[in-house]
Amino acid sequence: MTEVVAALIWNKEKFMICRRPPYKARGMMWEFAGGKVEPGESKEQALVRECKEELGVTVEVGDTFAEVTHTYPDIAVHLTLFNARIINGEPRRLEHNDMKWITSAEIPNYEFCPADKEILEKLAAMCAS
């Protein structure tokens, strides 16, 4: 099982999503910024590193928003999505094909990685209430 972390970054009522590059597994699908936890790293340290590498920003990692386990044909992941906020820098596309700020109502307009399905349902329900 591969440990993966991701950031739920809000800007008022919108949150950030990123589009995977076409040459990667699940290419051109949308996801939350983040990546694999390296040996010796805490999940929080991994998320700070990944956001720096992918977006060029420093984030402050908050509490856990959701955790899911998903098995793809090529990898099984345990994904932890943390609430996070940018404390330094402006997000740039250093690795992703695209980046957007969307509302929960816009979720159906994007094709997300399957591991994010439960998280997106939770986000939509939370924002609808």
N, C-alpha and C positions, 0 to 999 in steps of 0.2 A: 504494500500500500504506500503510495507516494503522498507525502504531506504537502499540501498546497495552501497558500494564503492569498487573500484578495482584500481590496479596500473598497468600502462603501463611502465615497466622498460626496458630500452634499454641497450645493451652492444654492441657497434658499430652498425652493421646492423641487429643484432638479438634482439628479445624481449623475456621476460620470460613468460612461461606458466606453470601452475601447474595442476596436475591430482587429482581430488577429491578422497577421500578414498571410498572404496566399500560400506561401511555401511551408507553413507550419501545419501540424495536425489541427484539424478543425479550422482550416484557413478560411478567412473572411467572415467567420462567425463573431458575434459580439460577446464580450465578457467584461468582468471587472478587472481593473489593473491588479497585477500581482504575479505570483509564480511559485516555484518549488522552494521548499525549505532545505537549505544546504546543511550538511553534517556540522554539528556544533552550534548551530544558530537556534535561537528561540523563534517562535512564530512571529513575534513582534519585530525582532531584528530582521528577519527575512522580509517582512512587509516593507520596512523602512528602506532596505537595500533595493528591493524590486521597484518601488516607486521612484527611487533616485535613478535607477537604470532605465526604466521604461518611460518616465514622465519628466525627469529632471527636477523633481520637487522633493522637499523634505516633508514627511507627514508625521503627525502625532497619532499614535495608535490608541484607539479607545477600547470599548468593550466589544465582546463578540456579538454580532448581529445574528448569525446563523452558522450551522455546521451541517454539511452533507457528505455522504459517501456515494461515489458514482463509479461504475465500471464501464469504461470505453473498451472497444475492441483491442486497443494497444496499451492501455494503462488503467489501473485502478487508483482513484484519488480520494483523499479525505480533505475536503475543502473547508477552510475556516474563513468566513467573511467577517472582517472587523469594521466597525465604525472607525473612520479616520478623518482627519482634517489636515489640509495643507497649511504648514506653518512657515514655509519658505519656498519661493519660486513660483513661476507660472507654468502650468502643465504644457509640455511639448510632446509631439509624437516622435519619440526616439526609437521606438520599436514597432509600434502599431501602425496599421494601415490608415486608421481614422480614429477620431475621438469625438464624443458628443456629450452634451448635458441634456438629459431627458427627464420628463415627469413619469410617474408610474403609469399614467394613462397611455403613454406612448410605447410601453413595453411590447405590445403586440405587433408594432411596426418593424421590429428587429428580430433577426434570427440569432438566438443566443446559443452558447454551448449547452448541451443537455444537462450538465452538472448544475447549471444555474437555475433550472426550472423551478425547484421548490423555493429557492430564495426569492425569485421573481414573484411567485405567487404570494409569499409572505409580504413582500414589499407592496404589491398591489392591494392586498387586503388591509394593510396598515394605513396606507395613504387614502383608502376609500372610506375609512371610518372616521 
